Amino acid sequence: MTGLRERQKAHRTRRILETSSQLFRQVGYGAVRIDDIARAAEISVGTFYNYFETKGDLLLAIVSMEVEEVHDFGKTLLADPPADVARALARLIGGYYDHSLVYLSKEMWRTAMAITIEAPATRFSTRFTDLDRMLTDQVCALLAELQRRAVVRPDIDTRALGEVVFNNLNAMFIEFVKDDAMTLPQLNDCVARQNAPLAALISC
């Protein structure tokens, strides 16, 4: 019985997240009310508050869902990465970028980033930072795995270099969400071009 309740709760949580994501993208984060979300998700407002305290908590949960899914993709890639540094980085980073607009619009990303900057000591900001760290660790792990496979030079500090690569891909993602005209292929091409000379320098 407990297992059934947990599955029902997980199913309802997912429905609220997906419904909210659609509304935020269609109408805009600021224009959507809790009442609108409850109506679209076919739940009562009281039930909504059993799952999320605020609309900000809901946005954070959507960001978490997004990052956790791309992190799972990264795990699969790390198990069998391309035997070429530039291609391996492009595959991993491209996986991050290409999934970034599945649940969130650029406006939603801008809102989430603004909250982390405006309220750095909050649970929202802490969780957002933790998600960034999780992806940083994965980029570092990819370079370490390539080094283990003798694709990356043995003298390279893969932790330090992975942090540099992540900081750049993150900075470019910020530029992407700031510019409504910039497309995902343009973002991927830009970062691949930036990583190419780095990949050449560290390859065996």
C-alpha positions in Angstrom: 0.0 0.0 0.0 2.9 2.4 0.9 4.5 1.6 -2.5 1.2 2.4 -4.3 0.9 5.8 -2.5 4.5 6.7 -3.3 3.9 5.9 -7.0 0.7 7.9 -7.0 2.5 10.8 -5.4 5.4 10.6 -7.9 2.9 10.5 -10.8 1.1 13.5 -9.5 4.3 15.4 -8.9 5.4 14.7 -12.5 2.0 15.8 -13.8 2.2 19.1 -11.9 5.7 19.7 -13.2 5.0 19.0 -16.8 1.7 20.9 -16.7 3.4 23.9 -15.1 6.3 23.8 -17.6 3.8 23.9 -20.5 2.0 26.9 -19.0 5.1 28.8 -18.1 6.4 28.4 -21.7 3.0 29.3 -23.3 2.0 32.2 -21.1 5.2 33.3 -19.3 6.3 32.5 -15.8 5.2 35.8 -14.3 1.7 35.6 -15.8 0.8 32.1 -14.5 -1.0 31.8 -11.2 -1.2 28.8 -8.8 -4.9 28.6 -9.7 -4.0 28.2 -13.3 -1.6 25.4 -12.6 -4.0 23.6 -10.3 -6.8 23.8 -12.9 -4.6 22.6 -15.8 -3.2 19.7 -13.6 -6.7 18.8 -12.5 -6.0 19.2 -8.8 -7.2 21.5 -6.1 -5.1 24.5 -5.0 -4.9 22.8 -1.6 -3.4 19.7 -3.2 -0.9 21.9 -5.1 0.4 23.3 -1.8 0.8 19.7 -0.5 3.6 19.4 -3.1 5.0 22.9 -3.5 5.0 25.9 -1.2 5.6 28.6 -3.9 5.8 29.1 -7.6 9.5 29.5 -7.1 9.8 26.0 -5.5 8.0 24.7 -8.6 10.4 26.4 -11.0 13.3 24.9 -9.0 11.8 21.5 -9.3 11.5 21.9 -13.1 15.2 23.0 -13.3 16.1 20.0 -11.1 14.2 17.6 -13.4 15.9 19.0 -16.4 19.4 18.8 -14.9 18.9 15.3 -13.5 17.8 14.0 -16.9 20.8 15.4 -18.7 23.0 14.1 -16.0 21.6 10.6 -16.6 22.4 11.1 -20.3 26.0 12.0 -19.3 26.4 8.8 -17.3 25.6 6.8 -20.4 28.1 8.7 -22.4 30.8 8.3 -19.8 30.4 4.5 -20.0 31.5 4.6 -23.6 32.8 8.0 -24.7 34.1 8.8 -28.2 37.9 8.2 -28.5 38.5 11.8 -29.4 38.5 14.7 -26.9 36.7 17.2 -29.1 34.0 14.8 -30.1 33.5 13.5 -26.5 33.2 17.1 -25.2 30.8 18.0 -28.0 28.6 15.0 -27.3 28.4 15.7 -23.6 27.9 19.4 -23.9 25.6 19.0 -26.8 23.5 16.6 -24.7 23.2 19.3 -22.0 22.3 22.1 -24.4 19.9 20.1 -26.7 17.8 19.1 -23.7 17.8 22.6 -22.1 14.6 23.8 -23.7 12.6 20.6 -23.2 11.0 21.8 -19.9 12.2 25.4 -19.7 12.0 28.4 -22.0 14.8 31.0 -22.2 12.6 33.2 -20.0 12.3 30.6 -17.4 16.0 30.1 -17.3 16.5 33.8 -17.0 14.1 33.9 -14.0 15.8 31.0 -12.3 19.3 32.5 -12.8 18.0 35.9 -11.5 16.6 34.3 -8.4 20.0 32.6 -7.6 21.8 36.0 -7.9 19.2 38.1 -6.1 18.8 35.6 -3.2 22.1 33.8 -2.8 21.5 32.4 0.6 18.1 30.7 -0.2 17.3 27.1 -0.7 16.7 27.9 -4.4 20.2 29.3 -4.9 21.8 26.5 -2.9 20.1 23.8 -5.0 20.8 25.6 -8.3 24.5 25.8 -7.3 24.5 22.1 -6.4 23.1 21.2 -9.8 25.8 23.2 -11.5 28.4 21.4 -9.3 26.9 18.0 -10.4 27.4 18.8 -14.0 30.9 20.2 -13.3 31.8 16.9 -11.7 30.5 15.1 -14.8 32.6 17.1 -17.2 35.7 16.4 -15.0 34.8 12.8 -14.9 34.6 12.6 -18.7 38.1 14.1 -19.0 39.4 11.7 -16.3 37.9 8.7 -18.2 39.5 9.9 -21.4 42.8 10.2 -19.6 42.4 6.6 -18.2 41.8 5.5 -21.8 45.1 7.3 -22.9 43.1 9.8 -25.0 44.1 12.8 -22.8 47.7 13.4 -21.8 48.7 11.9 -18.5 50.1 15.2 -17.2 46.8 17.1 -17.4 45.0 18.0 -14.2 41.5 16.8 -15.4 39.8 18.3 -12.4 41.1 21.8 -13.1 40.5 21.6 -16.8 37.0 20.2 -16.4 36.1 23.2 -14.2 37.4 25.5 -16.9 35.4 23.7 -19.6 32.2 23.8 -17.5 32.7 27.5 -16.6 32.9 28.3 -20.3 29.9 26.1 -21.4 27.9 27.7 -18.5 28.9 31.2 -19.5 28.0 30.5 -23.1 24.6 29.1 -22.0 23.9 32.3 -20.1 24.7 34.2 -23.4 22.3 31.9 -25.2 19.4 32.5 -22.8 20.0 36.2 -22.9 19.6 36.3 -26.7 16.2 35.1 -27.9 17.5 35.0 -31.5 20.4 32.6 -30.8 19.6 29.0 -31.7 20.8 25.8 -30.1 22.8 24.8 -33.3 24.6 28.2 -33.1 25.4 27.7 -29.4 26.7 24.2 -30.0 28.8 25.3 -32.9 30.3 28.2 -31.0 31.3 26.1 -28.0 32.7 23.3 -30.2 34.9 25.9 -31.9 36.1 27.2 -28.6 36.9 23.7 -27.3 38.7 22.6 -30.5 42.1 24.2 -29.7 41.9 23.0 -26.1 41.2 19.5 -27.2 44.1 19.6 -29.5 46.4 20.7 -26.8 45.5 18.0 -24.3 45.1 15.0 -26.6 47.7 12.3 -26.7 
